[in-house]
Amino acid sequence: MRADVPGPSHLNLQLPRLLLDPCQRDLPCGDADGLVPVQLELEAGRVDAIRPLASPEGLPLALTPLVEAHAHLDKAFSWAQHPNRSGQMAAALSVNLREGEQRTPEQVCQRAGRALDQAWRYGLRAIRSHIDSGGPGAAPSWEALLEFQQQWRGRVELQLVALVPISHWSTAAGRALAEKVARAGGLLGGVLGPPYPRARRDRQALQGMLQLAEQLGCGIDLHVDESGEAPGQGVALLLEQLERRRPELPITCSHASSMGLLPLAAQQRLAERLARLQVEVVALPTTNLWLLARRGDEDLAQRPLAPVRQLQRAGVVVAVGGDNVQDPWDPGSDFDPLELLRLASRVCHCPPWQRQGLTPFTTAPARMLGLAWDGIVRRGSPADLVITSATSWSELLARSPQRRVLRGGQWLPAPPTQQPSPALARLDASTLR
């Protein structure tokens, strides 16, 4: 489904100063919420002019379309057929493996098609998706997602990461997979650190992975320390290898959850090393809060979660991603970036009126994915906006806002949450009989 509803020629709204051209001197610094009232003149799907307005009263709060830095499109929406009601990590892995053995191209097409359509209408413009790339489910997943990568180009940019044990990259099959990934503009992935068993040859396997990625010009995105055990062990192992020889390629640590359990001084030391080596981090609060640190009926006072603010203070580029959507790892979520922002602003202490609070959802993931547009509104930038019914950050955080999404100067269809509910429609119908 494409945008086909003509859009406006101008818009009056509030935008975060962070997302407005820093070189345009006639724009104010913003109010206490960091918002600036502006009028945007639109022409041929582009921003033609930005003019400051005197008053923000009643103007809707808007953002540029957001970026999802970590998803799993191949398994999204599989919870109904493959639930994990225990919420345990080991159970999630077991169910995931069973689902992968039964996976078909048709299933992946249905899941990814639904995911991309929802993401597009919610206001996402790019997604980095990890793909289970070992076992019988790998071929149908890559077949389907490579096709969707082409189909959705220009609407939702899709970047793919091959997720396998890191030792796989040192095999002939691993090199063949890496060459396929490189042709698709993707990244090499893997798992490092608890809860996955530490192998004696992890260092050697990691070295081989780094060398292969450098040879092929691929970036790397690792699942690291997705646990409450041995805090920071995977991050430390990666840093140890990078300090010996830093390859000229982008490297991302996804999760880094257990790092948040370290004493502050230890967090700071690791964060400074990550910054020095230009390793980026994706925090993933939704799945981590659901899945990690479960001990029967005990309530733990501290949950494993990447220390976003500590990392930012050290100079690390940090994004916040949505991770799993209605699959064995997390029964919830829906590819809605505003819902992710509403949750993460609380649990990661990322107030969106602060620059460092908003960048993990906007400019930081755009940088990670190497997108051509940084998401800043300037003259000549795309007329792409997510316009909410909220008139302040407090109002947006208080309740899920309605929204209109503008892409290339045209209005998109309403997102799923603004569509009539079939379940409630059936209820209404029954009362009329």
GUMI-467061 format. One line per field, with one value per residue (C-alpha): residue number from 0; residue in one letter; x, y, z. Coordinates in steps of 0.05 Angstrom, whole numbers, plus 32768, in hexadecimal, padded with zeros to 4 digits. Example, Ala and Ser with C-alpha at 12.3 -4.5 7.8 and 13.67 -1.06 7.14 Angstrom:
2
n	[0 | 1]
res	[a | s]
x	[80F6 | 8111]
y	[7FA6 | 7FEB]
z	[809C | 808F]
//
This chain:
433
n	[0 | 1 | 2 | 3 | 4 | 5 | 6 | 7 | 8 | 9 | 10 | 11 | 12 | 13 | 14 | 15 | 16 | 17 | 18 | 19 | 20 | 21 | 22 | 23 | 24 | 25 | 26 | 27 | 28 | 29 | 30 | 31 | 32 | 33 | 34 | 35 | 36 | 37 | 38 | 39 | 40 | 41 | 42 | 43 | 44 | 45 | 46 | 47 | 48 | 49 | 50 | 51 | 52 | 53 | 54 | 55 | 56 | 57 | 58 | 59 | 60 | 61 | 62 | 63 | 64 | 65 | 66 | 67 | 68 | 69 | 70 | 71 | 72 | 73 | 74 | 75 | 76 | 77 | 78 | 79 | 80 | 81 | 82 | 83 | 84 | 85 | 86 | 87 | 88 | 89 | 90 | 91 | 92 | 93 | 94 | 95 | 96 | 97 | 98 | 99 | 100 | 101 | 102 | 103 | 104 | 105 | 106 | 107 | 108 | 109 | 110 | 111 | 112 | 113 | 114 | 115 | 116 | 117 | 118 | 119 | 120 | 121 | 122 | 123 | 124 | 125 | 126 | 127 | 128 | 129 | 130 | 131 | 132 | 133 | 134 | 135 | 136 | 137 | 138 | 139 | 140 | 141 | 142 | 143 | 144 | 145 | 146 | 147 | 148 | 149 | 150 | 151 | 152 | 153 | 154 | 155 | 156 | 157 | 158 | 159 | 160 | 161 | 162 | 163 | 164 | 165 | 166 | 167 | 168 | 169 | 170 | 171 | 172 | 173 | 174 | 175 | 176 | 177 | 178 | 179 | 180 | 181 | 182 | 183 | 184 | 185 | 186 | 187 | 188 | 189 | 190 | 191 | 192 | 193 | 194 | 195 | 196 | 197 | 198 | 199 | 200 | 201 | 202 | 203 | 204 | 205 | 206 | 207 | 208 | 209 | 210 | 211 | 212 | 213 | 214 | 215 | 216 | 217 | 218 | 219 | 220 | 221 | 222 | 223 | 224 | 225 | 226 | 227 | 228 | 229 | 230 | 231 | 232 | 233 | 234 | 235 | 236 | 237 | 238 | 239 | 240 | 241 | 242 | 243 | 244 | 245 | 246 | 247 | 248 | 249 | 250 | 251 | 252 | 253 | 254 | 255 | 256 | 257 | 258 | 259 | 260 | 261 | 262 | 263 | 264 | 265 | 266 | 267 | 268 | 269 | 270 | 271 | 272 | 273 | 274 | 275 | 276 | 277 | 278 | 279 | 280 | 281 | 282 | 283 | 284 | 285 | 286 | 287 | 288 | 289 | 290 | 291 | 292 | 293 | 294 | 295 | 296 | 297 | 298 | 299 | 300 | 301 | 302 | 303 | 304 | 305 | 306 | 307 | 308 | 309 | 310 | 311 | 312 | 313 | 314 | 315 | 316 | 317 | 318 | 319 | 320 | 321 | 322 | 323 | 324 | 325 | 326 | 327 | 328 | 329 | 330 | 331 | 332 | 333 | 334 | 335 | 336 | 337 | 338 | 339 | 340 | 341 | 342 | 343 | 344 | 345 | 346 | 347 | 348 | 349 | 350 | 351 | 352 | 353 | 354 | 355 | 356 | 357 | 358 | 359 | 360 | 361 | 362 | 363 | 364 | 365 | 366 | 367 | 368 | 369 | 370 | 371 | 372 | 373 | 374 | 375 | 376 | 377 | 378 | 379 | 380 | 381 | 382 | 383 | 384 | 385 | 386 | 387 | 388 | 389 | 390 | 391 | 392 | 393 | 394 | 395 | 396 | 397 | 398 | 399 | 400 | 401 | 402 | 403 | 404 | 405 | 406 | 407 | 408 | 409 | 410 | 411 | 412 | 413 | 414 | 415 | 416 | 417 | 418 | 419 | 420 | 421 | 422 | 423 | 424 | 425 | 426 | 427 | 428 | 429 | 430 | 431 | 432]
res	[m | r | a | d | v | p | g | p | s | h | l | n | l | q | l | p | r | l | l | l | d | p | c | q | r | d | l | p | c | g | d | a | d | g | l | v | p | v | q | l | e | l | e | a | g | r | v | d | a | i | r | p | l | a | s | p | e | g | l | p | l | a | l | t | p | l | v | e | a | h | a | h | l | d | k | a | f | s | w | a | q | h | p | n | r | s | g | q | m | a | a | a | l | s | v | n | l | r | e | g | e | q | r | t | p | e | q | v | c | q | r | a | g | r | a | l | d | q | a | w | r | y | g | l | r | a | i | r | s | h | i | d | s | g | g | p | g | a | a | p | s | w | e | a | l | l | e | f | q | q | q | w | r | g | r | v | e | l | q | l | v | a | l | v | p | i | s | h | w | s | t | a | a | g | r | a | l | a | e | k | v | a | r | a | g | g | l | l | g | g | v | l | g | p | p | y | p | r | a | r | r | d | r | q | a | l | q | g | m | l | q | l | a | e | q | l | g | c | g | i | d | l | h | v | d | e | s | g | e | a | p | g | q | g | v | a | l | l | l | e | q | l | e | r | r | r | p | e | l | p | i | t | c | s | h | a | s | s | m | g | l | l | p | l | a | a | q | q | r | l | a | e | r | l | a | r | l | q | v | e | v | v | a | l | p | t | t | n | l | w | l | l | a | r | r | g | d | e | d | l | a | q | r | p | l | a | p | v | r | q | l | q | r | a | g | v | v | v | a | v | g | g | d | n | v | q | d | p | w | d | p | g | s | d | f | d | p | l | e | l | l | r | l | a | s | r | v | c | h | c | p | p | w | q | r | q | g | l | t | p | f | t | t | a | p | a | r | m | l | g | l | a | w | d | g | i | v | r | r | g | s | p | a | d | l | v | i | t | s | a | t | s | w | s | e | l | l | a | r | s | p | q | r | r | v | l | r | g | g | q | w | l | p | a | p | p | t | q | q | p | s | p | a | l | a | r | l | d | a | s | t | l | r]
x	[8000 | 801D | 8010 | 7FDC | 7FB8 | 7FCF | 7FF2 | 7FF3 | 801B | 802D | 802A | 802B | 8047 | 807A | 80BC | 80F6 | 812F | 815B | 8136 | 813A | 8172 | 81A9 | 81C2 | 8181 | 818F | 8149 | 812E | 812C | 814D | 810A | 80E1 | 80EC | 80D5 | 8107 | 80CE | 80CB | 808A | 8095 | 8071 | 808B | 8080 | 807D | 808A | 808F | 8098 | 80CF | 80D5 | 80DA | 80DF | 80DE | 80C1 | 80BE | 807A | 806B | 8042 | 803F | 7FF9 | 7FCF | 8004 | 8010 | 8053 | 8076 | 80B3 | 80D6 | 80CA | 80F0 | 8122 | 811F | 8166 | 8158 | 811E | 8110 | 80E1 | 80EA | 80C8 | 8099 | 8050 | 8060 | 804A | 8004 | 8022 | 8062 | 8055 | 8086 | 8058 | 808F | 80B4 | 80F5 | 8132 | 8141 | 80F9 | 80FB | 8138 | 8119 | 80D7 | 80FD | 8125 | 80E5 | 80C4 | 8102 | 80FE | 80B6 | 80BF | 80A7 | 80B1 | 8066 | 8067 | 80A2 | 8081 | 8041 | 8067 | 8095 | 805E | 8033 | 806F | 8086 | 8040 | 8034 | 8079 | 806F | 802B | 8043 | 807B | 80BA | 80E7 | 811D | 8126 | 8163 | 814B | 8173 | 8164 | 816D | 819F | 81AD | 8182 | 8146 | 8125 | 815F | 8152 | 8108 | 8117 | 814D | 8124 | 80E8 | 810D | 813B | 80FC | 80DC | 811C | 8112 | 80C6 | 80C9 | 8104 | 80F2 | 80BD | 80DE | 8128 | 8138 | 817E | 818B | 81B9 | 81CB | 81C4 | 81EE | 821F | 825F | 8286 | 825D | 8282 | 82C2 | 82A5 | 829D | 8251 | 825B | 8285 | 8251 | 821B | 8246 | 824E | 8203 | 81FA | 822D | 8209 | 81C9 | 81EB | 81E1 | 820A | 8228 | 8208 | 8210 | 820A | 823F | 823D | 820C | 81D9 | 81FA | 8233 | 8278 | 82A2 | 82EE | 82F4 | 82C8 | 8305 | 831C | 82D6 | 82CD | 8310 | 82FA | 82B7 | 82D9 | 830B | 82D4 | 82A9 | 82E4 | 82F4 | 82AD | 829F | 8266 | 8252 | 8248 | 820C | 8213 | 81E2 | 820D | 8202 | 81B7 | 81B5 | 81BE | 81FA | 8244 | 8236 | 8259 | 8280 | 826E | 827B | 82BF | 82D2 | 82BF | 82E6 | 8323 | 8324 | 8316 | 834E | 837F | 8369 | 832D | 8311 | 82F7 | 82AE | 8270 | 8266 | 8227 | 821A | 81D0 | 81B4 | 81F2 | 81BE | 81E9 | 8218 | 81E3 | 81EE | 8237 | 824D | 824D | 8299 | 829C | 8264 | 828B | 82CB | 82A8 | 8281 | 82C0 | 82E1 | 82A3 | 82A5 | 82EF | 82E6 | 82A6 | 827B | 8231 | 81FC | 81B3 | 818C | 814F | 8123 | 80E2 | 80FB | 8130 | 80FD | 80CE | 8100 | 813D | 814A | 810D | 8114 | 80D2 | 80A4 | 80DC | 80DB | 8121 | 8131 | 8161 | 8156 | 818D | 818A | 81BE | 81D4 | 81BE | 81D0 | 8213 | 8224 | 820F | 8238 | 8275 | 8266 | 8249 | 8214 | 81D7 | 8195 | 8158 | 8136 | 80F6 | 8114 | 80E0 | 8097 | 8064 | 8092 | 80AF | 80DE | 80A9 | 805D | 8052 | 8069 | 8050 | 8086 | 806A | 80A6 | 807C | 8069 | 80B2 | 80C4 | 808E | 80A8 | 80F2 | 80F0 | 80DC | 8106 | 8145 | 813E | 813C | 8110 | 80FF | 8105 | 8150 | 817D | 819C | 8156 | 813D | 817A | 8174 | 8133 | 8145 | 818B | 81B3 | 8190 | 8191 | 81DD | 81E4 | 81BF | 81E6 | 81A7 | 81AE | 817F | 8191 | 8148 | 8155 | 8121 | 8144 | 8135 | 8135 | 812B | 80F3 | 80AD | 80AA | 808A | 8066 | 8034 | 8014 | 7FD5 | 7FFF | 8012 | 8049 | 8078 | 8051 | 8011 | 8035 | 8050 | 800C | 7FE7 | 7FF3 | 7FE7 | 7FC2 | 7FEE | 7FF1 | 802D | 8046 | 8076 | 808E | 8059 | 8020 | 7FF6 | 7FFC | 7FC1 | 7FB3 | 7FDC | 7FBC | 7FAE | 7F81 | 7F58 | 7F15 | 7F1D | 7EFF | 7EF4 | 7ECE | 7EA8 | 7E90 | 7E7B | 7E54 | 7E32 | 7E1D | 7DFB | 7DD2 | 7DB3]
y	[8000 | 8043 | 8089 | 80A5 | 80DB | 8121 | 8146 | 818F | 81C9 | 81E2 | 81CA | 81EF | 81C3 | 81BA | 8197 | 8187 | 81B7 | 8179 | 8167 | 81AC | 81C7 | 81DE | 820F | 8235 | 8270 | 828E | 8252 | 8258 | 8227 | 820B | 820D | 81E5 | 81A7 | 81B5 | 81C2 | 81F9 | 8210 | 8214 | 8218 | 81E8 | 81F9 | 81BA | 81B3 | 8174 | 8146 | 8170 | 81A6 | 81E9 | 8218 | 8218 | 8256 | 8262 | 826F | 829C | 826C | 8220 | 8221 | 81E8 | 81D1 | 8186 | 8168 | 8148 | 811E | 8106 | 80BC | 8091 | 8058 | 8012 | 7FFC | 7FB4 | 7F86 | 7F3D | 7F3E | 7EF3 | 7EDE | 7F1A | 7F09 | 7EBF | 7EBF | 7EA3 | 7E64 | 7E62 | 7E81 | 7E83 | 7E8F | 7E82 | 7EC1 | 7E9C | 7EA7 | 7E5D | 7E4F | 7E88 | 7E6A | 7E25 | 7E3D | 7E68 | 7E2C | 7E03 | 7E3C | 7E42 | 7DF9 | 7E02 | 7E46 | 7E4F | 7E88 | 7E95 | 7E9F | 7ECF | 7EF5 | 7EFD | 7F13 | 7F43 | 7F60 | 7F6F | 7F8B | 7FBA | 7FD3 | 7FE2 | 8001 | 802E | 8046 | 8051 | 807D | 8053 | 8060 | 802B | 7FE9 | 7FBF | 7F77 | 7F3C | 7EFA | 7EB5 | 7E9C | 7E55 | 7E17 | 7E09 | 7E4D | 7E75 | 7E6C | 7E7E | 7EBA | 7ED7 | 7EC7 | 7EEE | 7F29 | 7F36 | 7F3C | 7F6C | 7F94 | 7FA5 | 7FAC | 7FDE | 8007 | 8051 | 8045 | 801C | 8010 | 7FCA | 7FB7 | 7F6D | 7F4C | 7F02 | 7EE4 | 7EA5 | 7E8B | 7EB3 | 7E74 | 7E69 | 7EA3 | 7E7A | 7E43 | 7E3E | 7E42 | 7E80 | 7EA3 | 7E92 | 7EB0 | 7EEE | 7EF9 | 7EF6 | 7F27 | 7F57 | 7F57 | 7F6A | 7FA4 | 7F80 | 7F71 | 7F35 | 7F23 | 7EF2 | 7EE8 | 7EF8 | 7EF1 | 7ED1 | 7EB2 | 7E8D | 7E5F | 7E7C | 7E51 | 7E4B | 7E60 | 7E9F | 7ECC | 7EA8 | 7EA6 | 7EF1 | 7F00 | 7ED8 | 7EFC | 7F41 | 7F2E | 7F13 | 7F51 | 7F7E | 7F57 | 7F5C | 7FA3 | 7F8D | 7FAC | 7F83 | 7F82 | 7F52 | 7F3C | 7F49 | 7F3A | 7F2D | 7F15 | 7F25 | 7EF7 | 7F09 | 7F53 | 7F72 | 7F32 | 7F33 | 7F7E | 7F75 | 7F3C | 7F64 | 7FA0 | 7F75 | 7F5E | 7FA4 | 7FC3 | 7F93 | 7FA6 | 7FD2 | 7FC2 | 7FFB | 7FE9 | 7FFB | 7FD0 | 7FCE | 7FAD | 7F9D | 7F93 | 7F9C | 7F8F | 7F74 | 7FAF | 7FD6 | 7FA8 | 7FBC | 7FF1 | 8037 | 803B | 7FF9 | 8011 | 8051 | 802C | 7FFF | 803A | 8062 | 8028 | 801F | 8069 | 8069 | 802E | 804D | 8011 | 8022 | 8005 | 7FF4 | 7FF0 | 7FC2 | 7FCF | 7FAD | 7F65 | 7F6C | 7F83 | 7F4B | 7F12 | 7F1E | 7F11 | 7EE5 | 7EBA | 7E98 | 7EC5 | 7EF2 | 7F3C | 7F56 | 7F9D | 7FA5 | 7F8F | 7F87 | 7FC2 | 7FE7 | 8026 | 8057 | 8098 | 807F | 8069 | 80AC | 80D3 | 80AD | 80BF | 807D | 8081 | 8060 | 804C | 802E | 7FF6 | 7FCE | 7F88 | 7F51 | 7F58 | 7F24 | 7EE8 | 7EB7 | 7EEC | 7F21 | 7F1A | 7F64 | 7FA1 | 7FB4 | 7FDA | 801C | 804B | 807C | 8045 | 8031 | 807A | 807E | 8040 | 804B | 8094 | 8078 | 8039 | 8055 | 809B | 80BA | 80F8 | 810C | 8157 | 814C | 8144 | 8103 | 80E9 | 80F1 | 80DE | 8092 | 8091 | 80C2 | 80D7 | 80A0 | 8064 | 808A | 8090 | 8046 | 802F | 805F | 807F | 80B6 | 80E4 | 80F3 | 8104 | 814F | 817E | 81B0 | 81D1 | 819A | 8160 | 812E | 8145 | 810A | 8114 | 80F0 | 8122 | 8110 | 8126 | 813A | 8183 | 8176 | 813E | 8134 | 8129 | 80F7 | 80D1 | 80D2 | 80AB | 808B | 80C3 | 80C0 | 80D3 | 80E5 | 80CE | 80F7 | 80D7 | 80FC | 8131 | 80FE | 80E3 | 8099 | 806D | 806F | 803F | 7FFF | 801C | 8051 | 801E | 8004 | 7FC7 | 7F87 | 7F6B | 7FA8 | 7FAB | 7F64 | 7F79 | 7FB3 | 7F87 | 7F56 | 7F8C | 7FA1 | 7F5D]
z	[8000 | 7FEC | 8002 | 7FD3 | 7FFB | 7FE6 | 801E | 8034 | 8016 | 805B | 80A3 | 80E6 | 811D | 8155 | 8146 | 8176 | 816A | 8163 | 8123 | 8104 | 80DA | 810B | 80D6 | 80D0 | 80FE | 8100 | 8126 | 8172 | 81A1 | 81B7 | 81F6 | 8235 | 820F | 81D8 | 81A7 | 8172 | 8150 | 8105 | 80C3 | 808E | 8045 | 801B | 7FD1 | 7FA5 | 7FE1 | 8000 | 8035 | 8011 | 804C | 8098 | 80BB | 8106 | 8125 | 815F | 8189 | 8193 | 81B0 | 8196 | 8164 | 815D | 8171 | 8135 | 8128 | 80E9 | 80DA | 810B | 8102 | 8120 | 812E | 8143 | 812F | 811D | 80E2 | 80D4 | 8115 | 8122 | 8131 | 813E | 8187 | 8179 | 815A | 8184 | 81C9 | 8203 | 823E | 8271 | 825C | 8266 | 823A | 8233 | 821E | 81EC | 81CB | 81C9 | 81AC | 817A | 8162 | 8158 | 8132 | 8105 | 80F3 | 80DA | 80BA | 8072 | 803F | 8041 | 808C | 8089 | 8050 | 8079 | 80B7 | 8094 | 8068 | 80A5 | 80CB | 8094 | 8085 | 80CE | 80D8 | 809B | 80B2 | 80FA | 80E0 | 80DA | 809E | 80A8 | 80CC | 80DB | 80E2 | 80FB | 80D8 | 80F5 | 80C2 | 80D8 | 80D1 | 80A4 | 80B1 | 8095 | 804A | 804B | 8077 | 804A | 800B | 8025 | 8045 | 800A | 7FDF | 8011 | 8014 | 7FCA | 7FCE | 8007 | 7FF0 | 7FF3 | 8028 | 8060 | 8056 | 806D | 8085 | 8094 | 80C7 | 80C3 | 8109 | 8114 | 8149 | 813F | 8133 | 80F3 | 80D2 | 80D3 | 80A7 | 805C | 8064 | 808E | 8059 | 8023 | 8050 | 805D | 8012 | 800A | 8044 | 8025 | 7FE2 | 8006 | 802B | 806D | 80AC | 80CE | 8110 | 8149 | 8194 | 81C7 | 8213 | 8243 | 8244 | 820A | 8220 | 821B | 81ED | 81F3 | 81AB | 81B0 | 81A8 | 8169 | 814D | 8159 | 8138 | 80FB | 80F8 | 80FC | 80C5 | 8097 | 80A1 | 8090 | 8052 | 8038 | 8050 | 807D | 80BE | 80FD | 812D | 8168 | 819D | 81DA | 8224 | 821F | 8267 | 82B0 | 82B7 | 82B4 | 82A7 | 826C | 825B | 8211 | 8209 | 822B | 81FC | 81BF | 81D7 | 81E5 | 819C | 8180 | 81A9 | 8188 | 8142 | 8133 | 80EE | 80C4 | 80C7 | 80F0 | 812E | 8159 | 819C | 81A2 | 81E9 | 8215 | 824B | 8283 | 827E | 82A4 | 82E1 | 82E9 | 831C | 82FE | 82FA | 82D3 | 82A5 | 8298 | 8287 | 8254 | 8238 | 822D | 8209 | 81DD | 81CC | 81BD | 818D | 816F | 8180 | 817F | 81AD | 81A5 | 81E6 | 81E2 | 821F | 820B | 8202 | 8238 | 826C | 8259 | 8255 | 8280 | 82CA | 82D6 | 8314 | 8320 | 8347 | 8361 | 8351 | 8344 | 8357 | 831C | 82D4 | 82A0 | 8270 | 8248 | 826E | 8239 | 825D | 8274 | 822D | 8211 | 8244 | 822C | 81E4 | 81CB | 8194 | 81B3 | 8192 | 81B3 | 818B | 8190 | 8187 | 8187 | 8173 | 8189 | 8185 | 81B8 | 81D3 | 81E1 | 81DB | 81D0 | 81A7 | 8162 | 813A | 8155 | 8162 | 818B | 81BC | 81C1 | 81CF | 8204 | 8228 | 8220 | 8236 | 827A | 8282 | 8260 | 827E | 8239 | 8240 | 81F9 | 8207 | 8211 | 81D5 | 81F1 | 8200 | 81B9 | 8190 | 819F | 8177 | 813F | 8129 | 814C | 812A | 80E7 | 80EF | 8103 | 80C5 | 8099 | 807D | 8049 | 8071 | 80B9 | 80CA | 80D2 | 80B2 | 8085 | 8043 | 800E | 803F | 8034 | 8048 | 8078 | 80BC | 80F4 | 810F | 8152 | 8175 | 81B1 | 81BC | 81EE | 8203 | 8243 | 821B | 81EE | 822A | 824D | 8217 | 81D4 | 81A1 | 8160 | 8125 | 80DC | 80B4 | 8079 | 8047 | 800A | 8017 | 8015 | 804F | 805F | 8073 | 80BE | 80E9 | 8104 | 8149 | 8129 | 8102 | 811D | 8148 | 812A | 8170 | 8187 | 8146 | 8153 | 819A | 817E | 814B | 8181 | 81A9 | 816D | 8163]
//
